[in-house]
Amino acid sequence: MLSIIIPTWNNLPYLKLCVQSIQQHTKVPYEIILHINDGSDGTLTWAKETKILHSYTPENRGICVGVNMAASLATMRYIVYMNDDMYCCPGWDEVIAEEIRSIPHDLFMLSGTLVEPTASGNACVRVADFGRDVNSFREADLLSALPSLQKPDWNGASWPPCIMPHSLWDLVGGFSIEFSPGMASDDDLSRKLWACGCRYFKGLGKCLVYHFQAKSTGRIKKNDGRKMFLYKWGMNMSVFNKHYLRRGTPFEGPLQEPDAGIIRTDKLKTWLKMKFRY
């Protein structure tokens, strides 16, 4: 049912925990596919020894290229994109499977709900500290607290772990590699789905995944994702997330087109921004 795509860049202790959590807590049929960037920390050797399916580049090619390469090996009906510093909690897959069975079409994107140790102002996550790295991870405490960490379903699915039909992934061409190494690539993917008629962007409040926030972005030269999104789509990324995806608001069904007045105002702001700021 699920092709679970995990890009990784010399982050082996987190990757091992991520894979272990999937193996222990996933009941529906699945396959794990890694994309290994570099892998000189032992990741490539470990993947070969454990016979985990993977794609590989000898240097870091970023999220967009890596996930697309791994997804080209996928054989299941649904694509799941997940980061290597995530821990899947029990029942995460069953919530996804139940939701998929309730949707009568293949135009949807789902996201799990992240539990993170530090607050970032993200209305879509739960903040609870069960360890900020692998060594300090309090797994038993996390598992005991799961019922209290659930939240209502929310609008604006974009971030990993995200799930969509394989057919829809192929339709939009996966991640846009011009956004490499990956800043704003999630938002761009959601905007491509919107352009194809997708209006079902649901965050699942009972699908819980712990996120260590061990970001790799500090090690790379970032692309200016906001500027690229603005020029590609002719709108501000913040407007898309707030007024189209309505990110973080309670889920009440498929999304609707935003108010025409908001669109007109954004078009004016976009023109001014493109003319005078960039």
N, C-alpha and C positions, 0 to 999 in steps of 0.2 A: 504493500500500500504506500509506504513512505520511502522516498530516496532522500536520505539525510546528508546534505552537503556541508562540509566543514572545511573552510580554508584555514591554513595554519602557517605561521612563520616563526620557527625556532621557539616554540612555546610548549615543549614536550610535557612537563608536569601537568599543566592545565589540560592539554589535549588528552592525556591518559585518563584523567578524572572525568572529562566530558564523555569520552567513549565508554568508560566503565558505567557511568550513570545511565547512558542509553541502553546498554546491554542488560543492566539490572532492572530497569524500570519501564521498558517498552514491551508491550504485549502484542500489538498489531504487527503484521509482517512488515519488515523494513530492510533496508540496506544502508550501510555507511559508506560514503565516498569522500575521501579527503582530497584537497589540493595542497600539496606541500611546496611552499616557497623556500628555497634554499635547503633546509633540512639538515644542515651541518651540525646541529646540536644532538643528533641521534634520531630525529624524527623519521627520516627516510629509512634508516636501518630498521627501526621499530615497526614501521608500517609493512615492510617486506617480511619481517619475521612473523608478524601476527597475521599476515595475509589479508590486510585491509585494502580494499580497492582504492586506488588513488591515481591522480594525475600529478605531474611534477614539472617545476621549472627550476633550474639551478640558481636563479636569482629571484628576488621578491618582485612579482609582477602585480601585486595588489589584489584587492577584493574582486574587482570586475572581471579581470582575465581569469583569475584563479577559480572563482565560482562557476564561470561559464565553461571552463575546461572540465571541471569535475562533473558538472551537470550533463555534459555530452556523453558521460558514461552511465547515466541514470536509466533504470529500466522500470521503475515503479510508476504508478499513476499520478502521484503527487510529489512535488518538490518541496523539501524543507531546507531552508538556509539557516545555519546556526553558527555562532562564533565558537572558537575553541576554548574560551574561558567561561563556558556555561556548564551548569549542572542540571540535568533534567530530573525533576521531582516525580515521585510515583503518581501515575494517573495522567501524566501530561498528554500522552498519546491517545488515551481513551476519550478525553475531552475533545481532542481534534477529530477523532473518528465519529463521535456522536454528532458534532457540529456539521461535518461534511455530509453525513446521512440526511440531515435536515434541510440541506440546500438543494433545490430542484434544478440547478444549472451549474455550469462550470465557469462562471464569471465571478470569482471571489478571491480575496486575499485575507488570510487569517494571521494573527500574531498571538504568541503566548505572552503571558504577563511576567515581566522580570521582577525578581526580588534582588535589590542592590544594597550594599552595605553603607553607602553614603548618598545623601540627598543631592540631586542635580536639578531640581525644579521640574522634573518630568512627571506630569500628571498621570501617565500611563503605567507607572511602576509602583511597587511597594518598597518602602525603605525599611530594612531590618538587617542588622549586622550579625552575620553568622561566620565571619572570617573574611579578611581582605586579601588572603592569598591561600594557596593550597595547604601550606603548613599550619595555618591557624584556622582552617575550615572546621566548623563544628557541625558535622553532618547530622549527628543524632538530634541535636537541638533544632536544626532546620526541619527535619522530618516530623518532629513532635509538634512544631508550630504551624504546620501547613494549613490546617483548617482556619486558623485566625488570619492567614495571609491572603486568602482568597478575596476577590473584589468583584464588583459588578462588571459585566462586559462593557467594552468601551469602543468608541469610533476611532478610525484612523490607523488601522493596521499598516505598518510599513517596516518596522524594525525586526531584526531577528530575535527569537526564532520566528520566521514567517513561512507560511504554507500557501501554496497555490497549485492548481492542476498543472500537470506536465504540459498539457496541450496549450494552456494559457502562457506558460513560460516560453514555449516555442514560438507562439504567435507574436510576442513582443520582443523576442530575441534575447531574453535574459537581461543581464546588466549591460548598460551602454559603456563600452570600453573607453569612450572619450572622457568618461569621468574618472579614469584611473588616476591615482591608486584607489579612489573610492569615496571621497567626500561628496555627499549629496546623492550618491548613486541609489540609495534606498528611496529617497523622495522622487527621483527621476523614474524609477521603476514603477512606483505607484501612479505617477502622472501618465506613464505609457499605458498602464492598465485602464486608467480613467478614459483615455483617448479611445480605447477599444470598447468602451461601454460598460466597464466594470463599475458598480456602485456599492458593492458589498465588501467593506473594509472593516472587519470585526476583530477586536482584541478580546481574547478569551480569558476572563478573570479567574477561572479555575485551572487553567493550564499554566502551572508555575514552573519557572526556570530560574535558578540562582545564577547571578552574573557577578563575577569577581571584579569587573571593570578594570582588568589588567590590559589596558589598551596598548595596541601596537602603533597607534597613530603618532606617538611621540618620536618614533624612530624613522619616520619617513618625511619626505618633502611633499606637502599636501597640495592638492589642486584646489582652486578657488571654486568650490562647488556651488555656492550661492550665485556667483556671477554667471557660471555656466548654465545653471538652471534658468536664470533670468533671460539670457540671450536665446536659449533653446526654446523655451515655452512662452516667452513674452509676458511673464507674470512673476511676481515675487514669490519665492518659496514659502515664506511665512503666510502669505495670503492663501496659497494652495492648501497648506496644512490646517489653517484656522477655518477657512470658509468653504473649502471643498471637502476635505477629509474630516473636518471638525474634530481634529485629533484630541483625544482625552475626554470628550464629552460622553455621556451615557449612550450606549447603543440602543437604538429604537427601530432598527430596520435599515433597508437600503438607503443610501444617501441621495439627496436631491441636488439639483443645480443651485448654486448660491444666488442670492438676491442680485438682480440686474444692476442696482445702484452700486453695490460693492464692486462688481466687475468693472463698471465705468470708472469708478474712483481709482481702482488699481491700475487700469490701463493708463490713466493720466500720470499716476505716480511712477509707473514703469517707464513711460516715455521720458519723464524728467530724469529719472535715475540713469537711464541708458545714455541720455544726451549729455548730462553734466557730471555724473559721478564716474562713469566708466569711459 
